[in-house]
């Protein structure tokens, strides 16, 4: 299903599932270390625990490295001398090293697990909070699947790296250095052979690191694309089934899944080549050292115990060496995940409360004014004009103004400016004489309530949905708002206000969803009420009842109502005709009918499309409803 940019006035449909501003794949290649350094502010509380975890792992690993040295003493001591009673002491040392190694590895995991989980939880809370603060324009451009993959999969990747990859990058490097020093002490010529092999290994790692990081980023972006497709397919399942397009989406999903598989296979190929190189180079070095070591033992320059200890230590270095490939892969996965995370976190919060908000104690009457308001979406091509080109509208306290205009004229956009879902790009909007941009956002949005044409409900109880903007309301308030919105069907739900409605409210009919959204808007008795064609999904009988109840609400508040039907227009004291980005005419309904042919044409076409009575508001499908309770 194509991703539609809801904020684009041209209605252009995008099919690439990518944001139209810097986002997936947009950033230039950044070194992994530079990317991971950005995690420090979040990871700083876990640093002491991670250092202790690394220290425990290092000591545990060195216990394993010490095993061959004890065996050297056994071979060159008690065994060579034939003193079997001398085996007890080194045997006890070996047992102690084994117990210490196991205990320290347990401590390593326990030390790192909880702090890194807290880091992940903190980062997830931070991105969720930031997403809530980002303007609607940001969400218009970013597919939900891309955001979900960053908040879930990418953070899990970062946590695994902090808990394991970062610790063992340090531990394995330190173990290799200590091991090489021990080898040089045991036999300088043989130790030098093992030390020299580090040079080609470092070169190979740098060679493959850049290629892998590009593939890691591509893979994570493709995971986000797949998540977007799954989300759209699930939310649009009724449409897909109704039009018989499930098979088409399944094939498209298979193609994108195949692309992800191809990327993952390419990643596996890069890692396999690195891993093969990491295995071959040490094998060659160890083979050469063994050949020379046997010759030294034969000539008496080296004892058998020393040669056994040398190769025991050398073999204990295989894990640090062999792990280089997938530790680097884990590091690059984490670096790409970090870049994707901070692409969202670095997105500017452009709509905020001012540093010094206007806290004047002017009387709150709900006087709303649009003064030369202009607006254009950020992704509008330069050659296209503004969507709103100088809107002037004065809505007096307690007055209801209906906004009428052709499809695409900017009615919904104008309503979204009132509580700063978008900010004007020219002119200003005032509430009781104060520019809304000078007000605290929380205060502004408490004073203004909106009911959208497409009602959004959450997978929560009816009570929670209605009280979303009025959390201090009582059950009596909820029932009063439901009664006003003619949402009597709630009383017939299995558990009344405690009934959990399905995701997006899809367990309810369109009219039922719209009435719950209307109840949510009116429950707090706001100073300003903005209704974006709130009755479009109602049958004519229910619409008449809602309109009659609305009159009592509208008489006590300032209201801006987007209207497409004559019946809705009749709720208003005045009607404003929006055309060519401006208020082309304003007056009473009868006056505009007489003087404006374009106004008559709009209402005539709307009247033709008015629905006839239907069963849209009949019984709901109760199988999709659940009682509110533990999730």
N, C-alpha and C positions, 0 to 999 in steps of 0.2 A: 504494500500500500504506500503510495507516495506520501512524502512528508510535505504538508502544506504550511507555508509561512504565514501564520495568521496575522502577523504584523505588517504584511506587505500589501499595500493598497492596490497593486496590480493583480493580486490573486495568483501570482506565479507559483507553480507547483515544482518543488525540488524533489529529485529522486535519488540524490546521493547520500541522504541521511547525515550530512555534515553541516556544521554551523557555517553561516555565511560571513563570519568574522574569524580572526585567529582562533583555531581550535585544533581538532584532530589532524595531525600531520603537518600543521602549519609552521611549527617552530623549526628553526634550523638545528642541525646536529649539535648537541651540547654534550661535553664530556661527562661521563657517568659520575665522576667525583664532584663536579660542579653541581650536577642535579641533586645528588644525595646530600650535599651540604645544606640544601634548603630545608632538610628535615630536622636540622638541629634544634630550632625553637620548640618543636613538638616533642622531640626525643630527649631533650635535655634532662627532664626528671628521671628518665630511665637510665641515664649514663652511668651512675654509680653501680646499679645492679648489673648492667651489661659488662662493666669492667670486672666486677667480681665474677660474673659468669665466665668471661674470657680467661681470667686468672685460674679459675677452677678447671676449665677445659685444658688450659696449657699445662698445668701441673699434672693432670690426669694423663695427658699425652706423653709428657716427659717420663712418667712412671713406666709407660710402655717402652719408651726409648731406653730406659735403664735396664730392662730385662736382659738384653744381650751382654751388657757389661758385667752383670752378676754371673751370667753363664760363662763368660771369659774367665772369671776368677775360679769358677768350679772346674773348668777344663784344665787350665794351667796350674791349678792348685791341687785340691784333693784327688782328682782323677789321675793327673800325671804322677802324683806322689803315691797313689794307691791308698790314700787315707780316707776311707769311707765315712769315718766318724766326723770328718770335717765338712760333710755335706749339710749337717743340721742348720748351721748358722746361715749360709747362703740360701738354703731352702726356705727358712723363716722369712728372710728378706724378700724372696720372690712372692711368698704368700702375702706379705704385708703390702707389697707394690700392687698386687692384683686387687686386694680389697680396697686400697686407697684409690686406684683407678676407677673402679666401679662406683664408689661413694662420691667421688668428685664429679663424675659425669652426671650422676643423679642430681647433685647440687647445682651443676651448670644449668640443667634444664629448669629446675625449680626457680632459680634466681632470675632467669630471663623471661619465663612464660608470662607471669602476671604483669610486670612493668610494660612489656611490649604490647600486651592486650590493652592496657590503659592508654598507651600511645595511639593505637588504632582507634579505640573508642573516642578519644579526644579529637583526633583528626576527622572522624566521621561526624561527630557533633559539630565541629567547626564548619565543615563543608555544608552540612544541612542548614545551619544557621545562616551561612553566607548565601546559600541558594534562596532562602526566604527573603533576604534583604536585597538581592539583585533585582533590577527593574524587570518589568514584564517584557520589555524589548529584548533582553538577554534570552529569556525563555522562548520567545518567538523564534530565535535563531538556532537554539540548541535542541536536538532530539533528546527525548527523555531517556532513551536507552544509553546514550553516551554519558549522560550525567549519572545514571544508575551504575554503570560499569565502573566509573571513577569512585563512587561512594562505597562500593561493595568489593568488587574483584580487585581493583588496583590497591585498595587499602589492605586487603588480605595479603597481597604480594609484598607490600612494604613491611607488614608485620613479620612475615616469614623471613625476610632478609635481615631485619633487625635482630630477631631472636636466634637465627642460625647462621645465615650467610655472613653477616658482618663479624660475628664472633669468630667464626672459623677462618675467615680471611686473615684475621690477626693471628689466631692460634696456629694455623698451618704455616704461615710465613715464619713465625717465631720458631716453630718446631723445626722447619727446614734449616734455618740459620744455626740453631743450636746443634742439630744433627750433623751438619757439615763441619762445624767446629770439632765435634767429637771424632768424626772420621779423620779430620786432619791431624788430630792428636794421636789417634791409633796408628795411622799410616799416612804421612804427608803426601807421598806420591799417589797413592790410591784415592785419598781424600780430594786431591786436586782434580782428579778426573771427574768425580761426582760434582764438585763445585763448578767446574767449567760448563757442565751441561745446563746450568741455569741461564746462560746467555741465549742459546737458541730458544729455550722455553719462553723467555720474556718476549723475544721477537715474535714468536708464533702467537702469543696471547694478544699482543697489540694488533697484529694483523687481522685476527678474527674478531676482536672486540668491536671494531667499528661496524663491520658487516652485520654482526648479531644485533647490535643496538637498533639499527634501522629496521630489521625484521621484527624485533620485539615490539617496537612502536606500531608497526603495521598490524601485527597480530592483535594488539590490545584495541586498536581502533576498529578492527573488523569484529571483535567481540562486542564492542559497543553498537555497531551496526546491526548485528544479529539480535541483540537485546531490544533495540528499537523495533525491529520487524516483529519480534514475538509480542512485544507490548501492543503494537498497533493491531496485530492480527487478533489478539485476545479481546481488546476493547471493541474492535469492529467485527466480531464474529457473526453478529446478526446480519450485517451487510454482506459479508463474504458468502454466507450460506444462502441468503436471499437471492443473490445474483449468481450463485453457482461458481464462485471464483476461488473456493478453497484450494482446488487443485492448482490453479495458477499461482497462488501465494506459496503453496508447498514447493512448487518447482523453483520459484524465485528464492525461497529459503534454502533449498538444496544447493542452488548455484552459489549463494553467498557462503554457505557452510563449506562448500567445496573450495572456495577461495581461501577461507580460513585454514582449511586442512592443508592446502598447498603451501601457505605461508608457514604453518607449523612444521611441515615436512622439510621445507627449506631451512628452517631454524635447526631442526634435528640434524640435517646434513652438515651445517656449519659446525655444530657442537661435536658431531661424530668425527669430523676431520680434525678438529682441535684435540679431541680426546685421543684419537689415534696417534697424533703427533706427540702428545704428552706421554703416551705409553712407549712409543718407539724410542724416543731420545733417551729416557732413563735406562731402557733395556740395553741399548748399545753401550751406554756408559758403564752399567753394572757388568755386562759381559766382558768388556775390556779390563775392568778392575779385577774381575775374578781370574781372568787369564794371567794377569801380572801377579796377582796375589798368590796363586798356586805356585808360580815360579819362585816367589820370595820365600814361601814356606819350605819348598824343596831345597833352597839354598841356605836355609837356616836364618835368613834375615827377618823372618816373621814367624811368630809362634802360631800353632793351630788354633789356640784359644783366641788370639788376637784376630785371626782371619774370620773365625766364626762370629766374634763380636762385631767386627767391621760390617759383615754382610747382614747380621741381625739388625744393627742400627740402620744400615742402608735400606733394608726392606721395610723397616718401620717408617721410613720417609716416603714409601709408596703412596700411602693414603694422602698426605699433604700434597704430593705431586699430582696424583690421579684426580684429586678433587678440584684442581685448578679450573678444568673445563666447565663443570656445571656450577661452580661457585661464581665464575665470571658471568655465566649465563644468568644466574640468579641476580647478580649485581646489576646487569644491564636491564633485566626485567623490572627490577625495583627502580632503577633510574628512569626508565620510560614511564612507569606508573607514577613516579614523583612528578615528572614533567606534566603529565596529563592532569594530575591532581591540582597543581599550581596554575594550570591554564584557567581553571575555574576560580580558584582562590584569588588570582590576580585580576579577575574581571572587576572593573570599577563599579562601585555602588553609586550610581549617578543620581538617584532620587533619595535624598536624606533630609533629616530635620536640619534647619539652619543652626550654626554655632550659637547664635543668640536669637532664639525664637521670640516672636512677638507675643508677649504675655499681657497685653493690655486688657483691662477689665471692661471693654466695651460690651454693651448689651448684646446678648446672643439672640438674634431674631431669625437667622437663616436667610439673609439677603445675599443672593448669588448674582454675580455680574461677570459677563465675558466681555473683555475690552480688547478689540482688535486682535483676537486670538488667531494665531497661525500655527500650523503643525505640518510636519512631514516626517515620515518614517526614515530611520537611519539608512536603510537599504534602498531607498527610492533613488532611481537613476537621476543624475544631475539635470538631464534634459527635461525631466518631468516637473511640473509645478507642484506647489504645496497642495496637500489634501484640503486643509482648511486655510483660507486666504484672507482672514480678517473678519472673524465672527464677532459681532456685537449683539449682546443679549442681556437684558436686565430682568431678572426674576425676583419680584418683590416678595417680602416675607409673607408666608402663608398662601402664596399664589402657586397654581399648577399650570405649567406651560407644556404643551405637547409639541414634540419635535417631529416634523414630517419631512421626508425627502426620498428621492429615488434610491434604489439599491446602489451602494458604493459611494454615496454622497458624503459619507463621513459622520453619520449620526452616532454610531456606536463608538467611534473614536472620540467624538466630542464628549460623550458621557464618561469615557475612561479618563479624561483629563481632570474631571471634577475632584476626584480624590487622589490624583497624582499617580495613577497606574502608569501613565506617561506624563511627561512634562511638556508644556507648550514650548514651541520653538520661536514664538514671537507673541507680543502682547502679554496679557496677564488675566488671571481669574481671581476674583476677590470674594471673600465670604465675610459679610458684615464689615466691608471696607478694608479688610486685611488681605494682602496678597497671600494666596494659599501656600506659596513657596516660603513664606516667612513664618509659617505655623509649624508646630511640632507635628510630625506625621501621625503619631498615635492620637493626638487630640483631633486632628483633621478627620481621621477615619472613624473616630467615635461619633463625630457630629454628622457624618454623611454615610448613608447606607445605600447599597446598590443591589438590585436584582437583575441578573443578566438574562439575555434571551435564551442562551444555552445554559441551563442551571447545572452547576457542579455540586454533587453531593458526595459525601465520604462514606467509607465502609465503617459506619459507627451507628449509634442508636439515633432514632428520630430526635430525641431530646438533644443530643450532642450537636446534631446538624442544625437544629433551629436556634440553639443558644450559642452558635459559633461566634457571633459578633456581640453577644450580650451575656457573657458568662455568669453574671450575678443574678440572672433571671430565675424565677421559680417555676414550678410546674404550672401554676395558675397562669403565669405570663405566657408559657408555651401554649397552653390550651386556648388562651384568648387570641394569640396570634394565629393559631391553626384555624380557629373559628372564623376569624376575619378573612383568611385566605381560602375559606371554604374547603379546608383539608379535613373534612369529617371522616375520611376513610381511615385516618390514623386510629380512631377508636375501634375499628374493625380488624386491625392488624393483630397477629397472634398475641403479642405482649405489649400492645399499646406504645407508649413512649419509649419503652425499653427495647423495642424491636430493632434489631440491627438490619439496616438495608444493605443491599449488595454494593459492590464496588461501582462507583460512578452513579449509584442509584438506579442501575439497570434492572433491578427487580421491580421497579415501579413504572407506571406508564409515563409518557411525556408530560401529560397534564398534571399528574400527581407530583412529579419532580418539580414542575414549575410552581405549584402551589406551596410546596415546602420551602422553595427558595424565596418565594414572596413572604411567607411567614417569617423566615430568617431576617429579611430586610426590615420588616415593620415592627418586630418585637421590641426593639429598643426605643421606639418613638423618636427617630432621629430628627434633627433640625432640618436636614435636607435629605430628600428621598429621590433616588435616581432609578427609574424603571426602564429597562431596555426591552420594549415590546414584551411585557411580562405575561401576557395572556394569549400568546400566539398558539399554544398547544391545547387550549381549552375548547370544549364544545360550546355552542352558543348559549345553552342553558346555564352551565357552570360559569361561563364568562359573565353573564348578566348578574349572577349572584355575587361574584367577586367584585365586579364594578360597583355594585350597590354598597358592599361593605367597605370598599376602598374610599368611597366618598367621605366617610367619617374620618379616615386617616389623613386624606389629602387636605381636608379642611383645617387641620391643625399643624401642617408642615409645609415647607417649601418643596415643590416637586418638579422634576424634569422628567417627562415621560416620552420615550420614543414610541411612536404610534404608526401603525400601518392600516388600521381599520377605523372607520368612522365611529364605531361604538367606543373605542378607546379615546379618540379625539374629544368626544363629548364629555369626558371627565375633566377636561382642562378649562381654565379660565380664558387662556389665550393659546393660539397656535402659531408656531414659528416654522416657516418653510425654508429648509436648507437646500441651496442649489449653488453650484459653481463655487463651493467652498465658503459661501457667505450666507447670512440670513437674508433671503431675497424678499421676504414679506413676513409681517407679523400682525396678528389681529384675531378677532373672534372667528370661530368656525364658519358661521353664516356669511360673514363679510368676505372671507377668502374664497368661499364657494362662489360668491357672486362676482368677485373681481379677478380671480386668478385661474385661468383655464388649466395651467399646469397642476395646480392644486386639485382641481376637480378630476383631472385625468388620474392623478395618483390614487385618490380615494376610490374612484370608479374601478380601477384595476384591482385594488385591494378588496373591494366589495365582491367582485367576481370570484376572487380566490378564497373568500371566507368559507370555513368548513361548515358542513352541515352537521347536525347532531350525530355523534358517534358513540361507540362503547369504549372510547379510549380511556375513560375514567372508571371502568368497571373494576371488578375484584382483581386484586394483585395476585401474582403467582407466589403463593405462600411458601412453596418449597424452597425459594431462594432467600427467605427471610429467617433471621435467627434472633434469639433472645439476647439482649445485652448481657454480657458477663465476661468471665475470663477468656482472653484471646488464646 
